[in-house]
Amino acid sequence: MKKRMTLYRWRKKLLLPLAALPLFQMGTTCISQDIANAVTSQLLVGTFQLFVGAVNSTLLQSFPDADVLQILLGGNRQPFFQ
């Protein structure tokens, strides 16, 4: 009889956490998807910034005498004070 009572108490204690397991599983997949989305977006932003920086430096080095291009892309820091 004592063993049955112990089993009953254990079942009663485990009932709620076991019933909530599907909810916990859904929450962890959402968190992992959010992390994956954040990493992907950071990689995309970093790649875009690298590409724009490479184009910017290539244009500034290819056309060093183009004052308008230098001013627009930030190659000449003091365009009006020379």
N, C-alpha and C positions, 0 to 999 in steps of 0.2 A: 504494500500500500504506500509506503514511504517513497519508493522508487517512482510510482505513478504520479505522486504529488510533485516530486522534483521535476519530472518530465513536463508536467502541466505548467509549472511555473516558468521553466525555460522556454516552452513554446509561447507562452503569453508574453514574455520579454522580447522574443525574437519576431513576433508577428508584425509589429509596426515597421521596424527597419527593413524586413524582407519585403513587405508590401511596397515600401518606398524605393526600392532598388531601381525600378525602371525610370523613376523620376531623376534619380542621381545619375543614371547612365546618360539620360538625355542632356542633363546639365553639363557633364564632362565632355560630350561630343561638341556641344556649342562652344565651350571654352577652347577646345583644340582647334575648331574651325576659325574662331576669332584670332587665335594666335597665328594660324597659317595665313589668314587674310592680312594680318598686320605685317608679317614677314614678307609676303609677296608684294604688298604695296610699298614697303621700304625698299625692296630690291628694284622695283620699277622706278621709283622716284630717284634713287641713286644712279641708275643707269641713264635716265633722262638728263640729270644734272651733269653727269660725266660727258654725255654726248654734246650738250649745249656748251659746256666749258671747252671741249676740244674744238668745236666749230668756232667759237669766239676767239680762242688763242690762234687758230689757224688764220682766220681773217685778219686779225691784228698784225700777225707776222707777215702775211702776204702783201698787205697794203699799208705799209707804215706811213706813207705820205698822205693818205686820205684823211683829212682832218675831221670831216663829218663822221666818218666811220669810227675814228678814234674817240670822238666825243660820245657817240651813241653807245659804243661798246665798253667805254670806261678805260680805254688804253691811255689816254692823256688825262691825268688827274686835274690839271689846272689849265684848261684850254684858253682862258681869256686873260691870263696873267703872265704871258711870256714876253 
